Amino acid sequence: MRLKNKIAIITGGTSGIGQATAIRFAEEGADLVITGRRVSLGKTVEAECRNKGVRCVFVEADHSKMEDCQRVVDAALKEFNRIDILFNNAGIVTKGTAETTDEETWQSTIDINITAVWRMCKLVLPHMKEQGKGVIVNNGSDWSVVAGKDAFPYIMSKGAVGMMTKAMALDYAREGIRVNAVCPGDTFVERWMEKGYFENSDPVTVEEAMKESSEYIPMGRFGKPEEIANAVVFLASDEASFVTGHLLLVDGGNTAQ
Ligand SMILES: NC(=O)c1ccc[n+]([C@@H]2O[C@H](COP(=O)([O-])OP(=O)(O)OC[C@H]3O[C@@H](n4cnc5c(N)ncnc54)[C@H](OP(=O)(O)O)[C@@H]3O)[C@@H](O)[C@H]2O)c1
């Protein structure tokens, strides 16, 4: 129960890493507000967390809109009267090179992967300051620290998440607020099974990607959402009380090579 009596907001809790983190947080005793646009999945995760014995509220929200971000923070304060932890997890994967990226893709990547992180922090920080305590964990990527091919807008956005994390850590260190990022390497999530996910990519199918991972990832496999969630639990808990401005790579050794 490393998060007992803590109140946490998890953005993008409807699937993948956000869902796994919501469940791990619930197992560790945190009360939760989880968000996302897919209502039925959100309700399912809400029920899964409640079954672990904690309070959990799903709020339908599109984090590319400021008014939705505000609604999420308002809901957390109305329900729980404080916010101890913010996990900025919601994000999209976008592909392409500098040449092939169009304006719409560029802008939507910025809106959700960068601006939404800033908005949620801007809204939550005054409350954490008033409390004299708080933890923010941003979901970066191994591409927050190294680049790769054919994911130019995504890599740009995750690089920004890394530097936003460090800048906020410095600005709020004396306020008792820690800001860190978890930086997952390739982590197998259900979204990858959706038709068209690997379209125009190399590899082009999940099977090919799985096979390739055993060659390029030192540990020989993709990560599991629960393995990323475990790192978020650590960063969010008091066990990480002297950790701030850190980008925690959870990537099976990928960036060590
Ligand atoms: N899987 C990986 O290999 C990997 C590696 C490095 C980093 N990451 C990062 O991990 C985070 C989670 O991704 P995932 O891999 O778990 O994939 P996922 O299952 O697709 O999760 C993405 C989450 O973000 C939410 N989201 C996306 N756009 C949103 C919006 N406009 N408003 C509100 N919620 C939004 C989605 O909810 P709705 O669709 O319901 O809105 C969903 O819950 C992302 O930031 C991603 O960049 C993933």
The ligand as an SDF file (V2000), in Angstrom:
LIG
                    3D

 48 52  0  0  0  0  0  0  0  0999 V2000
    3.4840    1.5910  -25.9100 N   0  0  0  0  0  0  0  0  0  0  0  0
    4.7030    2.0510  -26.0960 C   0  0  0  0  0  0  0  0  0  0  0  0
    5.5660    1.3800  -26.6870 O   0  0  0  0  0  0  0  0  0  0  0  0
    5.0990    3.3910  -25.5570 C   0  0  0  0  0  0  0  0  0  0  0  0
    6.4680    3.7190  -25.5430 C   0  0  0  0  0  0  0  0  0  0  0  0
    6.8460    4.9550  -25.0600 C   0  0  0  0  0  0  0  0  0  0  0  0
    5.8930    5.8460  -24.5960 C   0  0  0  0  0  0  0  0  0  0  0  0
    4.5740    5.5080  -24.6370 N   0  0  0  0  0  0  0  0  0  0  0  0
    3.6130    6.4950  -24.1590 C   0  0  0  0  0  0  0  0  0  0  0  0
    2.6980    5.8910  -23.2830 O   0  0  0  0  0  0  0  0  0  0  0  0
    1.4860    6.6730  -23.2630 C   0  0  0  0  0  0  0  0  0  0  0  0
    0.3030    5.7250  -23.3220 C   0  0  0  0  0  0  0  0  0  0  0  0
    0.3000    5.0550  -24.5590 O   0  0  0  0  0  0  0  0  0  0  0  0
    0.0030    3.4900  -24.6990 P   0  0  0  0  0  0  0  0  0  0  0  0
    1.1760    2.8920  -25.3690 O   0  0  0  0  0  0  0  0  0  0  0  0
   -0.5000    2.9520  -23.4270 O   0  0  0  0  0  0  0  0  0  0  0  0
   -1.1380    3.4930  -25.8310 O   0  0  0  0  0  0  0  0  0  0  0  0
   -2.7530    3.5920  -25.7480 P   0  0  0  0  0  0  0  0  0  0  0  0
   -3.2910    2.3240  -25.2250 O   0  0  0  0  0  0  0  0  0  0  0  0
   -3.1270    4.0590  -27.0820 O   0  0  0  0  0  0  0  0  0  0  0  0
   -3.0060    4.7060  -24.6560 O   0  0  0  0  0  0  0  0  0  0  0  0
   -3.1270    6.0720  -24.9860 C   0  0  0  0  0  0  0  0  0  0  0  0
   -4.0350    6.7060  -23.9600 C   0  0  0  0  0  0  0  0  0  0  0  0
   -4.0500    8.1190  -24.2160 O   0  0  0  0  0  0  0  0  0  0  0  0
   -5.4020    8.5230  -24.2980 C   0  0  0  0  0  0  0  0  0  0  0  0
   -5.5350    9.6730  -25.1830 N   0  0  0  0  0  0  0  0  0  0  0  0
   -5.0260    9.8470  -26.4230 C   0  0  0  0  0  0  0  0  0  0  0  0
   -5.4230   11.0330  -26.9200 N   0  0  0  0  0  0  0  0  0  0  0  0
   -6.2030   11.6030  -25.9840 C   0  0  0  0  0  0  0  0  0  0  0  0
   -6.9210   12.8280  -25.9040 C   0  0  0  0  0  0  0  0  0  0  0  0
   -6.9170   13.7280  -26.9080 N   0  0  0  0  0  0  0  0  0  0  0  0
   -7.6160   13.1070  -24.7760 N   0  0  0  0  0  0  0  0  0  0  0  0
   -7.6460   12.2140  -23.7600 C   0  0  0  0  0  0  0  0  0  0  0  0
   -6.9860   11.0370  -23.7590 N   0  0  0  0  0  0  0  0  0  0  0  0
   -6.2720   10.7530  -24.8720 C   0  0  0  0  0  0  0  0  0  0  0  0
   -6.1610    7.3170  -24.8100 C   0  0  0  0  0  0  0  0  0  0  0  0
   -7.5200    7.4010  -24.3940 O   0  0  0  0  0  0  0  0  0  0  0  0
   -8.7660    7.5910  -25.3960 P   0  0  0  0  0  0  0  0  0  0  0  0
   -8.3900    6.9950  -26.7140 O   0  0  0  0  0  0  0  0  0  0  0  0
   -9.8740    6.8950  -24.6750 O   0  0  0  0  0  0  0  0  0  0  0  0
   -8.9750    9.0690  -25.4780 O   0  0  0  0  0  0  0  0  0  0  0  0
   -5.4560    6.1800  -24.0890 C   0  0  0  0  0  0  0  0  0  0  0  0
   -6.0080    5.9790  -22.8160 O   0  0  0  0  0  0  0  0  0  0  0  0
    1.5930    7.6550  -24.4260 C   0  0  0  0  0  0  0  0  0  0  0  0
    1.9620    8.9260  -23.9370 O   0  0  0  0  0  0  0  0  0  0  0  0
    2.7240    7.0620  -25.2500 C   0  0  0  0  0  0  0  0  0  0  0  0
    3.3930    8.0240  -26.0000 O   0  0  0  0  0  0  0  0  0  0  0  0
    4.1640    4.2990  -25.1030 C   0  0  0  0  0  0  0  0  0  0  0  0
  1  2  1  0
  2  3  2  0
  2  4  1  0
  4  5  1  0
  4 48  2  0
  5  6  2  0
  6  7  1  0
  7  8  2  0
  8  9  1  0
  8 48  1  0
  9 10  1  0
  9 46  1  0
 10 11  1  0
 11 12  1  0
 11 44  1  0
 12 13  1  0
 13 14  1  0
 14 15  2  0
 14 16  1  0
 14 17  1  0
 17 18  1  0
 18 19  2  0
 18 20  1  0
 18 21  1  0
 21 22  1  0
 22 23  1  0
 23 24  1  0
 23 42  1  0
 24 25  1  0
 25 26  1  0
 25 36  1  0
 26 27  1  0
 26 35  1  0
 27 28  2  0
 28 29  1  0
 29 30  1  0
 29 35  2  0
 30 31  1  0
 30 32  2  0
 32 33  1  0
 33 34  2  0
 34 35  1  0
 36 37  1  0
 36 42  1  0
 37 38  1  0
 38 39  2  0
 38 40  1  0
 38 41  1  0
 42 43  1  0
 44 45  1  0
 44 46  1  0
 46 47  1  0
M  CHG  2   8   1  16  -1
M  END
$$$$
